[in-house]
Amino acid sequence: MDNVEAYPQHLREERHMTQIQDPVTAFALAIDLAINAPDDESSDRAVVLAEEIAMHLTPEQVEQVKAQYEMGG
């Protein structure tokens, strides 16, 4: 298991409190982790995870989530 204490506070809280209900949410959380990961290795792992999840989404779903992050949201 990875070192949870290395993650920013908001990610530690979400990690324990968020129950992922659908693949779109999982994709969004993976992108968030990739952006906010404490180091490059963790970020790279989150990118791989996001890419794997994206394969189960429609192109429209992927673009909708990506747009949220491209706009800074």
Backbone torsions as a table, in degrees:
resi	resn	phi	psi	omega
1	MET	NA	142.5	-179.0
2	ASP	-78.0	166.6	-177.2
3	ASN	-81.4	100.4	-178.0
4	VAL	-61.3	-33.7	-178.2
5	GLU	-62.7	-19.6	-179.4
6	ALA	-75.8	-17.5	-178.6
7	TYR	-82.9	151.0	175.9
8	PRO	-57.6	154.7	-175.2
9	GLN	-52.4	-46.0	-176.5
10	HIS	-64.0	-31.9	178.0
11	LEU	-75.6	-34.6	176.8
12	ARG	-62.9	-42.6	-179.7
13	GLU	-65.9	-45.3	-180.0
14	GLU	-63.8	-37.8	-177.7
15	ARG	-59.1	-37.0	-177.7
16	HIS	-92.3	-20.1	-172.7
17	MET	-106.4	-23.8	-174.5
18	THR	-87.2	125.3	170.6
19	GLN	-105.4	116.9	-175.6
20	ILE	-72.9	123.5	-174.9
21	GLN	-99.2	-19.8	-176.0
22	ASP	-156.0	162.5	-177.2
23	PRO	-66.9	-26.8	178.0
24	VAL	-66.0	-43.2	177.2
25	THR	-64.1	-42.4	178.2
26	ALA	-60.2	-41.9	178.4
27	PHE	-63.4	-46.0	179.8
28	ALA	-61.7	-41.7	179.1
29	LEU	-67.2	-36.7	177.6
30	ALA	-65.0	-40.0	176.9
31	ILE	-64.8	-44.4	179.0
32	ASP	-58.7	-42.9	178.9
33	LEU	-65.6	-40.6	178.9
34	ALA	-60.7	-38.2	-179.8
35	ILE	-73.3	-39.0	-171.7
36	ASN	-105.0	7.7	-178.0
37	ALA	-60.0	148.4	-175.5
38	PRO	-73.0	-14.5	180.0
39	ASP	-154.7	168.2	-176.3
40	ASP	-63.5	-38.0	-179.4
41	GLU	-62.2	-45.3	178.5
42	SER	-65.3	-39.5	177.9
43	SER	-62.8	-44.7	179.4
44	ASP	-61.1	-40.2	178.6
45	ARG	-64.6	-39.5	179.0
46	ALA	-67.8	-35.6	177.3
47	VAL	-63.4	-44.8	177.9
48	VAL	-59.8	-44.3	178.7
49	LEU	-61.7	-45.0	179.1
50	ALA	-60.6	-41.1	179.3
51	GLU	-64.2	-39.7	178.6
52	GLU	-65.3	-42.3	179.1
53	ILE	-65.7	-39.8	-177.9
54	ALA	-59.8	-27.9	179.4
55	MET	-65.3	-17.5	-179.7
56	HIS	-99.8	4.0	-179.3
57	LEU	-108.7	162.3	172.8
58	THR	-77.4	157.6	176.2
59	PRO	-56.7	-34.3	179.5
60	GLU	-66.3	-41.0	177.8
61	GLN	-63.3	-43.3	179.3
62	VAL	-61.1	-46.8	-178.4
63	GLU	-65.4	-36.1	179.5
64	GLN	-62.7	-45.0	179.9
65	VAL	-69.1	-45.3	180.0
66	LYS	-58.6	-38.2	-178.9
67	ALA	-62.4	-34.4	179.3
68	GLN	-62.1	-38.1	-177.8
69	TYR	-83.9	-30.2	177.8
70	GLU	-69.3	-25.4	179.3
71	MET	-92.5	3.7	177.7
72	GLY	86.0	15.2	-173.5
73	GLY	-105.6	NA	NA
